[in-house]
Amino acid sequence: MAELLTTTDGSRTTVHPWYQIIKHRLIHIELSKIQIIPNVAISVDEESTKQFKKEGMLVPIIIDQTNLLVEGAKRLQYFKNVGNDALVYQAKSTNEENFLKKLNEKCFHLHPNIFDWKFMFEKDMREYTHKVLPLLKEGIQDPLVN
């Protein structure tokens, strides 16, 4: 079972998502700096509130390079009341946004039975994963190159 993961530094609390699969796309950001489309009302329904209280933030909020919210409005709204900051995915392209959204969806539905990355290459994820293969290679050094 997941739980709310946070760290505290002085008076600031940072909310950590349970699943941090693409760690090099996670950034630490003040939740109030995430922009939402103006005049969009965000409400957290009772079912989501129960899930957040029980399991914390399972998957990261997703933002684009301008800090505009891409996915996770309910998480953003709820966790603003829990902490000041969060670790969120920051996508660098539309393909990355689509991949990260699908990745979050899969993690949410497979939870708590994720034991490896195999699911990222199965048929319903493959088309998204294929478009961001360089993302999966970032930070990995080729052992054959000095």
C-alpha positions in Angstrom: 0.0 0.0 0.0 1.2 3.5 -0.8 1.2 6.4 1.6 1.7 10.1 1.6 5.4 10.8 1.0 6.7 14.2 2.1 9.9 15.9 3.2 10.1 19.0 5.3 12.8 21.7 5.1 12.1 24.4 7.7 8.5 25.5 7.1 8.2 24.0 3.6 6.7 20.6 2.9 7.4 18.9 -0.4 5.0 16.2 -1.7 6.7 13.3 -3.4 4.8 11.0 -5.9 5.0 7.3 -5.1 5.9 6.4 -8.7 9.0 8.3 -10.0 9.8 6.2 -13.1 11.4 8.9 -15.3 13.4 10.6 -12.5 15.4 12.9 -14.8 12.1 14.6 -15.8 11.1 15.3 -12.2 11.6 18.8 -11.0 11.0 20.4 -7.6 8.5 23.2 -7.9 6.4 25.5 -5.7 2.8 24.3 -6.3 1.6 27.9 -6.5 3.9 28.5 -9.5 2.1 25.8 -11.6 -0.1 27.7 -14.1 -3.6 26.6 -15.0 -5.7 27.8 -17.8 -7.6 30.9 -16.6 -11.2 30.5 -15.6 -11.0 26.8 -15.3 -12.7 25.6 -12.1 -11.0 22.6 -10.5 -12.8 20.7 -7.8 -11.7 17.6 -6.0 -14.4 15.0 -5.8 -15.0 12.8 -2.8 -13.6 9.6 -4.4 -10.3 11.4 -5.3 -10.1 12.9 -1.8 -10.4 9.4 -0.3 -7.8 8.1 -2.6 -5.3 10.9 -1.9 -5.8 10.5 1.9 -5.3 6.8 1.7 -2.4 6.6 -0.8 -0.9 10.0 -1.2 0.2 11.2 -4.6 0.6 8.0 -6.6 1.8 9.6 -9.9 3.4 13.0 -10.6 1.6 16.1 -11.8 2.7 16.9 -15.3 3.6 20.4 -16.5 5.2 21.8 -19.7 8.3 23.9 -20.0 6.4 27.0 -19.2 5.0 25.4 -15.9 1.5 25.2 -17.5 -0.5 22.3 -16.0 -0.7 19.4 -18.5 -2.3 16.7 -16.3 -3.1 16.4 -12.6 -5.5 19.2 -11.8 -7.2 17.3 -8.9 -3.8 16.4 -7.5 -2.6 20.0 -7.8 -5.7 21.3 -6.0 -5.6 18.7 -3.2 -1.9 18.8 -2.5 -1.7 22.6 -2.3 -3.5 22.0 1.0 -0.9 19.4 2.1 2.4 20.9 1.1 4.1 23.9 -0.5 6.1 22.1 -3.2 6.1 18.9 -5.1 8.2 16.8 -7.4 6.4 16.9 -10.8 7.2 15.8 -14.3 8.2 18.6 -16.7 7.7 17.5 -20.3 9.9 19.0 -23.0 7.7 18.1 -26.0 4.2 17.1 -26.9 5.4 13.5 -27.4 6.8 13.6 -23.9 3.5 15.0 -22.5 1.5 12.2 -24.2 3.9 9.5 -23.0 4.0 10.8 -19.4 0.2 11.0 -19.3 -0.1 7.4 -20.6 2.6 6.3 -18.1 0.7 7.9 -15.2 -2.5 6.3 -16.3 -0.8 2.8 -16.5 0.9 3.2 -13.2 -2.4 4.3 -11.5 -4.3 1.3 -13.0 -1.5 -1.3 -12.3 -0.8 -0.1 -8.8 0.4 -1.8 -6.6 1.5 -4.5 -9.0 4.4 -2.8 -10.8 7.6 -4.8 -10.5 9.5 -3.8 -13.7 9.3 -1.5 -16.8 7.9 -4.2 -19.1 4.5 -2.5 -19.3 6.1 0.5 -21.1 6.7 -1.8 -24.1 3.4 -3.6 -24.2 0.9 -2.9 -27.0 -1.2 -0.1 -25.4 2.0 1.8 -24.3 4.3 0.9 -27.2 3.3 3.7 -29.6 3.9 6.3 -26.9 7.2 4.8 -25.7 8.5 4.5 -29.2 8.1 8.3 -29.8 10.3 9.1 -26.8 13.1 6.5 -26.9 15.7 9.3 -26.5 14.0 10.2 -23.2 14.6 6.7 -21.9 18.3 6.9 -22.9 19.0 10.3 -21.3 21.7 10.1 -18.7 22.7 6.5 -19.5 26.4 6.3 -20.5 27.4 3.9 -23.2 29.8 1.4 -21.6 31.7 1.1 -24.8 32.5 4.8 -25.0 35.2 6.2 -22.7 
